[in-house]
Amino acid sequence: MANAQLGVVLVTGGAGFIGCALSQKLAASSERWVAVDVMHPQVHQTAERPADLHSAAELIVGDVTDAAVWDEVLASVRPDVIIHLAAETGTAQSLHEATRHADANVVGTTAMLDALGRAGHVPARIVLSSSRAVYGEGSWQREDGTVYQPGMRSHAQLEAGQWDFPGARALPSSVDATIPSPTSVYGATKLAQEHILAAWVGALDTELTILRLQNVYGPGQSLINSYTGIVSLFSQMAEQGASIPVYEDGLITRDFVYIDDVANAFVAALARPRASGVSRYDVGSGVGTTILELAAAIAEYHGAPAPAINGAFRDGDVRFAACTIDRTLAELDWAPQWSVAQGVAGLQEWIAAQA
């Protein structure tokens, strides 16, 4: 599908990290690109329009949980496509601010659907930015070859320094094989978004594409949000000459995927021929990187002291979160282009330019 065929596009959370990157690729060639964003101060240092939001994008400042905002938006915007990015995304923060996350992520989604019902409008497709957090700890394989899902590591287990599940190794998650089992409030709200939207599109014979994103990083990421963006947080520490603190034994594993690759995954999802039903895809680099490896690469770039493993831990944190991207590669015209080494260098250059 050519970009011009997207028609009218409404992007919730459209002035955020991913929304701005996506606007640079598609806003100019869409019939109309409308970004709705609350401009939360945890993410946006000022309430001013972000410089990274494409000039062709219209920005409406408003809260997706507010019915009046939705009614006003849909009075003049009849979206062919809705890209639903708006969400609270702090995994650790969600444990102590559960209502805030449920309000933005779950109520924000239902408020959008209720407003579409009041407006009598069904978009041709909805694309949801979901998360690797829906998998929780994912699947592990025992020495005898059996695969099981161990669930959450307990506080007692972490306090005793038992980082892994005995006699087993972690497996990368997959939409085809891993049953979602979130171990964080954030992950639970993202899975709820998936279920709510799937029920709605199923009843109305329209289309939902779910992109389960791994750890997204890169230029444009908020440098003031301490609850997301471990790559940018480590980068700022190393730039200041500090030793990066690394939790547990340093072997926590994540799949770090560069923002350009993520934006291109959305472009590829939107380029697929439209069909009713639900499609789910994992979006990552397909490569697991330990937190120690990440910290060491960033420290080396800046000539900072070596990272320090401190044995600290976060309750509810998963040990291993990486994915296979086989289905995504097979069904979308997409493949990741950025290695962690390339992405880390690109982010450091961007951060330096912000000073």
Secondary structure, 3 states (H helix, E strand, C coil): CCHHHHCEEEEECCCCHHHHHHHHHHHHHCCEEEEEECCCCCCCCCCCCCCCCCCCCEEEECCCCCHHHHHHHHHHCCCCEEEECCCCCCHHHHHHCHHHHHHHHHHHHHHHHHHHHHHCCCCCEEEEEEEHHHHCCCCEEECCCCEECCCCCCHHHHHCCCCCCCCEEECCECCCCCCCCCCCHHHHHHHHHHHHHHHHHHHHCCEEEEEEECEEECCCCCCCCCCCCHHHHHHHHHHCCCCCEECCCCCCEECEEEHHHHHHHHHHHHHCCCCCEEEEEEECCCCCEEHHHHHHHHHHHHCCCCCEECCCCCCCCCCEECECCHHHHHHCCCCCCCCHHHHHHHHHHHHHHHC
